């Protein structure tokens, strides 16, 4: 959540941030009112508690008549204290709920507007011109069938729409991508992890996925557990309620996990193939650092994503996501979008978000830092950042369509070959597809 001091000291800044996202400023007024009620309730409770303690101290020294009066007042006061304590608790909860509804204010540099108001920061590489090469590209569904790599029909039969099997070289390709991604992350100093994919509500709420994104989350009926849509969730909660050693920052983790998303609101979008699915595997980078270093760390995460896409020899662009398309927790987000030949457009492959101290405040992740010449220390909330290194289905789509050849085979990017038993091409499986 945002710093309560920012709400009290500069509410107009939060109102402007809401407008930049295209959201109502009413949540700011609601939070201010809730804060006032909370502080009033605290003052009243403390006043009554002080009187209760004062009376308690007087009773042993009082005479018989006065003691009876004090005991009568104490009994009445005890009920008032309990009522005030309950009122304070209700006011605290109302304030917390109001604060949880306020998104992280977007960075000044983030474009205003919605999904289509992004700004293109750069293009890297040139999309292939298949016309000049003399053949029409196949899409990943047909290529997956020819290669015996993707089985969508049986995925739908067994699990329903937006599910699939990776088979043969498709499964090999996922394992190769995961291993190569983990090697890159490890080489960059990340601690590799395999986190749980079922988490408690605190972890989901703490990362901002039970707010505006709640409709996209799978909940286990009858249990207080959720399936994660990204390993950002268990990674952000990994150090919840802890005070870290500030000298150890940044802490960087790279996690492999399955991810689950309802894709609520995507009816009719990307119904063909494995672009938009309910389950996929991913390697996610996550950093804990200081607020002062967060912006620089964000650029580092973007740099690692660009390095990765370069290894896969993909043409891509980097966009600065508009404020209205940011998640609840993100202050700024960069997407790397690869060119998908048969769609004739760029599609998101990776993204990286700077969440500043927004998630850390919700999850109470702090660090102790040296302060002053007298050996003192200060405890402050840290900043959290996340970045996708590889989301498997879309990456497979981009590789198959970008590096396909006229006969239906697919050239393997050079950096990936050691992870695919040295294979330079993926060859069609006889009888696996319709061919041309």
N, C-alpha and C positions, 0 to 999 in steps of 0.2 A: 504494500500500500504506500501511498505518498506520505511524506513527513508531515505530521499534524501541524508543525510550526509553519510550514509553507501554506497550509490552508488558512491558518489564523492570520499570518502576517501579510500574505499576498493572495487573497482569494480571487482577485481579478485575473491573475496569471492563470489560475486553474480554469476560470470561466473561458478565457481565450483559448486555452488548450483543448477544452471541450468543443468549442466552436471549430477549431482546426480539424478535429476528428469528425465533425458533422454531428455532434451529440448535444443534447440539451444541457444547459448550465444548471438545471434544477437540482442535480445531485450535489452541487457545491453548496447551494442554500440549505438543502436538507442536512448536509454534514455540519454546517455551521450551527444550525439550530440544535442538532443533536449534541454537538460539543458544548453549547451553552447549557443545555439541560443536564448534561453529565457533570459539568463543573459545579452547577448549583446543587445537584444531588450530593456530590462529594462534600461540599461545604456544610450542608445540613447534617449529613451523617457524622462528620468530624465534630461538629458543634455538640450534637447529642452525646457522642462518645466521651467528649471532654467533660461534659456535665456529669455523665454517669461515673467517670473515674473520680471526679471531685467529690461527689456524694459518697462514694465508696470509702474515700479517705476520711470523711467527716464522721461517719457512723460510729467507729470505735471510740471516739472522744466525746460523743454527744450524751446528754442526759437522757433519762428514760422517756420523757415526753417528746423531746426533739428527735430522739432516735426513731420513735414510732412514726413521726411525720416524714423523716428521711426515708424510712423503709417503704412507706406508702408511695412516696414520690419515686423511689427507685423502681418499684414494681411497675408503675405507670411508664417511667422512662425506658425500662427494658423493652416494653412493647413498642415504644416509639423508635427505639434504636433498631429493632428487628425490621420494622416497617421501612425505616430510612435506608437500611442496608439492602433490602430487597429492591427499593426504588433506585438505589445507586447501581445495583447489578443490572437492572433493566435498562437504565440510561447508558451504562457502559456498552451493553450489547447492541443497543440502537445506534450508538456512535460507531461501533466497530462495523456494523452492517452498512452504514452510510459510507464509511471510508472505503470498504471493500468494493463499492460500486463505482468508485472513481478510478479511471485508468491512469497509467503512468503518463504524465504530460509528454507529448512528442517533442523531440529535439527541435530547436529553432531551424536547423538545416533540413529537416524532413519536409517534403512537399505537403501542402494542404490538399484536402479533397479525399476522394474515394478510390476504389479499386483501379480505375482507369487513369488516375492522375499521377502515376509514378513518373520519375525522371530517369532517363537512360544515362548512366554515367560513363559507360564505355562499351565498345564492341571488341571482342577478341576472336580472331580467326574469321575465315570467309566460308559461308555455307557452300556446299558442293553444288555445282551446276550439272544436274543429271542429264539435262537436255543436250548439253555440249558433249557429254559422254555417250550419248546415243541410246539411252534406255530410260524407261519410266521406273522410278523407285517403288518397291513394294513396301507396304506398311509392316509394322512389327508383328501384327497378328499373322499375316501370311508368312513372313520370314520365320516366326516362331514355329509355325506348323511345318514348314519345309525342313527346318533344322531339327525337328523333334524336340524343341526347347520349351515351348509354352503350350499348355493344354487348358484352354479356357472352357471348353464345352464340359469336360469332366469336373472342373472346378465349380461350375454352376450346378451340375448334377448333384454333387456331393454337399456343397455349402450354400449355393444360391448365387445371385447376381453379384458381380464385382469380386469374385474369388477366382483363383486360378491354381494350376500346378506348374512348377518349373521342373522340367524333366531333362535327363541327359545333359547336353551341353548348357541348357538353361540353368540347371542346378549347379553345374560346374562353374558357370559364369558368376552366379551369386557368390559362391564360396571364394572365387578368385578376387572379386571386388572387395569382399569383406576383409580378406587377408591382406590385400594390398593397402586398403584404407587403414587398417590397424597398424601395419608397418610404417606408413607415413606418419600417423599420429604418434606412435612410439618414438620414431626418430625425431619428432619435434618436441619431445619431452612430456607427452601426455601419459598419464597412468591409464592403462587399458582396464576396462571393467565390463562385466556382464551383470546388469542390475535386475532386480525383480520387475516384472511387468504388471503386477497387481499391487496397488497402493491404497493406503487409507485416505479418507476424505481430506485430512489436513494437508497431505502432499499435493493433492489435486487442486484444492482451493488455494494453497500457498503459491502455486505457480500460475494461478489465474485461469485455470481451465474449468472452473465451475461457475464462471460468470457468463460472459457473452458466448463462450464456446461450449457451454454445458450440453447443448443439444447434440453435439458431435461425439459425446463421450459414452462409452459402454459401462454400465454399472452391473455388478453381479447381484441379482435378486436375492434378497434374504441375508445379504452380508454387506458390511460396510467396507466394500472393496470396489475399486475401479480398474479397468484395463487402461493402460496408458496409451496415448496417441503418439508419444515421443518419449525417449529416455531422458529428455530434459527434466521430466517430472521427478523420477527417482534420484537423478543427479543433483537437482536443486535441493531436494529434501535430505540428501545424504548427510549434510552438516547442520541440519535443523537443530535449534536449541543448543548450539555449541558456541564457544568463544575460541576462535582460532588464534594462532600465533601470527600476528601481522607480518613478521619477518619471513614467514613461509610463503607468502603470496607472491605471484599468482599460483593457485592450485589448479591444475588442468587435468581433466578426465576425458577419456574417449570410450564410449560405451556402445556395444552391439546389443540390439534388442529387437524383438518383434513389436510392431505398433498397430493399434486398432482404432479405426475411425468410422463413425456411422456415415459420414459424408452427407449429413443432413443439409437439405437445401440444394443438393447437386442433382436433383431429378432431371434427367435428360441430358446432362453434361457428361461427355467422355464415356459414353456407354459402351463403346467398342474398345476392346483391348485392356491393357493394364496401366493406363495413365492414372485413373482414379479408382482406387480399390479400398476394401474394408480392412485388409490386413497386408502389411508389408514389413520387410526387415530394413534396418537402418543402422548406420554408424554415426553417432552424434558426438560432437565436441562440446565441452562445457568448461567454463572458467569462473573461478572466484578471484576477484582482485579488488583493488581499492577504487573508490569513486574517481580519484584523480587519474588513474591509469585506464579506466574503462574505455574511453574513446580510442586510445591507442591499441588496446587489446581487441577491440572490435575490428580494427583494420588488420590486425594480425590474423584473426579468424577468417576474414574475407580473403586474405592472402593465401592461407592454406587451402581454402576452397578453390581458388583460381589455380593454384599449383596442381590440385587434383584433376580438375577439368582439362588442364593442359596435358597431363599424362594420358588422358583418354582421347586426346586429339579431337576434341569437340569444338565447334564454333559456338560461342555463347556471348551473351551480353550481361552486364551488371546493371541492376536498377535500384534506385532509392525509393523504397515503398512509401506511398502517401500515408499521411497520418490516419485517415479513416480506414485504412486497410491493415493497420498494425493490430496485433493482438493486445489484450488488456495490459500485459506486463511490459511490452516493448516500448522503449523510448525512440528507437530508430532501428530499421531493418533493411538489409541489403539482400536482394535475391540474385542468384546466378541462374540465368535461363538459357538452356541449350536449344539450338535450332533443330526442329523436328521436320525433316524433309517432306513427308507426305501431308503434314498439316500446314506447311508453308508459314510457320510462325515459331517464335521462341516460347518454350515452356519451362516453368520453374524446375530446377534440379536440386539446388541447394539454397539455403537461406541462413543468415546470421543476424541475431538480435542482441542489442544492448539493453538489458533490463534495469540498469543502474542498481539502486538499492531497493527497488520495488518488491521483488520476491524475497529478498533477505529480511525485510521488515516483517513480512507476513510469516516467514518461517523462523524468524529470530536467529539469523546467522550473523554473528559479529566477530570482530577480531580485535585483539589488544595490541596497541601500537605504543612505542616509546614516545614520550612527550616531555619536552623541557630538559634543562640541563641538570635538574635535581634527581633524575632517575625515575620520574613519574611516568605513568602510562595513561592512555585513553582508550576506551572501548567504543568502537564505532561499527555500524552496519557495513557490510561489504557490498560490492557490486557483483552481479551475476550476468554472464553472457553465454549464449549458446550458438552453435553453428553446425549445420548438417555437413558431414563429409560425403556420405553416399546414402541415398535413398534408392533401394535396389530396383524396383520395377521401372521407374522413369529413367534410371541410368541405363538399364538394359534396353529400353525403347530407343534411347538416343544412340547407343552404340550400334545396335542392329541396323537402324535406319541410316545412320551416317556412314557406316563403313561397309555397307552391302555392295556386292558386285553383281554384274548382269546375270550370272548363272545362279543366283540365290545364295551363294556363299557369303561369308562376312569376314573381312580382314580384321584380325585382332590387333589392337593398338600395341605398339612395341613394349611399352612399360608393363602391360598386362600379361604378356606371353609367359614370363617365368611362373606365373601363378596359374597358368592353364597348360601345364606340362609341356611348355615350349611350342604349343600350337600357334601357327601363324595365321591360319584361317579356320573358321567353323564351316564345315561342309554340310550340304543338304543330305538328309537321310533318305535313301531310296524308298519310295512308296509312302513317305511321311506327309507329302503335300501334293497339291494339284499341279504345281509347276506352271510353265508358261509355254 
